[in-house]
Amino acid sequence: MGKKPPTRGDHLRAAIAQESARLMAEHGIRDFGVAKRKAADRFGVTDGPMLPRNIEIEAALVSYQRLFGQGQHDQNLERLRRAAIKAMKLLAQFEPRLVGPVLTGTATQHSDIQLHLFSDSPEAVYISLMDRQAPYEVIERRVKMQADRQIAVPGLRLELAEETVEALVFPRDGIRQAPISPVDGKPMRRASLDEVWELVGATSLDTIRIT
């Protein structure tokens, strides 16, 4: 049997995914759900089954970034990854891992750098930053550890290398279990400092100095 041709519903679903991707790329919307609802409103869609999954929106975002300003996107992504390296070196004692769009390559010019840190005492992270005279803001985020379980995770936000870094502090044994990705429902991909350096093609960990 041949492949079933796309239906009107399939085309509408794809159009909503593409509009969601455009909103995320151009307007700085970071939440898939928010972008999806705004896009659906534009098309007058209220039926849940007609809405694209987050993974479809992410694929549309990748296509959008390739189609519009690939060179600029690549430069922006490298700048964010290099800033992430500075943040990871600053917080090296807490085994930082890069997560989110800066790692996966779908970051826009509005994206924050997202890190996971590991310490049984979040205060130890705060004290370390105070000792380095690095201003920060304490935050808390809810993350999904299992399909039916969310937990509140302490963290911080700081400005470094003209970029915003958001770092969540998990217990030390949390390095063995990553939260569930809001994109595909699988454990989030995490990258160590060495792995991020490989992504930017750097050759020396001393190239970038903390300022």
HURAMO-V687072 format. One line per field, one symbol per residue. ss: DSSP state (~ for helix, > for strand, _ for the rest). psi: psi as a letter, one per 30 degrees, with the letter a starting at -180 (. if undefined). burial: # if it has 9 or more other C-alpha atoms within 8 Angstrom, else .. A space follows every 10 residues. Layout:
# HURAMO-V687072
ss: ???
psi: ???
burial: ???
This chain:
# HURAMO-V687072
ss: _______~~~ ~~~~~~~~~~ ~~~~~~~___ _~~~~~~~~~ ~~~____~~~ ___~~~~~~~ ~~~~~~~__~ ~~~~~~~~~~ ~~~~~~~~~~ _~~~__>>>_ ~~~~______ __>>>>>>__ _~~~~~~~~~ ~_____>>>> >>>>>>__>> >>>>>>>>>> __>>>>>>>> _~~~~~___> ______>___ >_~~~~~~~~ __________ _
psi: klkkkkleee eeeeeeeeee eeeeefggkf keeeeeeeee eeghkfjeff klleeeeeee eeeeeeejhe eeeeeeeeee eeeeeeeeee gefghkkkla eeefggklff klkklkljkf jefeeeeeee eghjklkklk kkljflegkk lkklalklkk hglkkjkkjl leffffjklk kfegglkkkk kleeeeeeef glfkffekkk .
burial: .......... ####.##### #####..##. .#.###.### #...#....# ##.#.###.# ##.##....# ..#..###.# #########. #..####### ###..###.. #########. .#..#...## .....#...# #.###....# ..######## ..######## #..##..### #.....##.# ###..##..# .#........ .
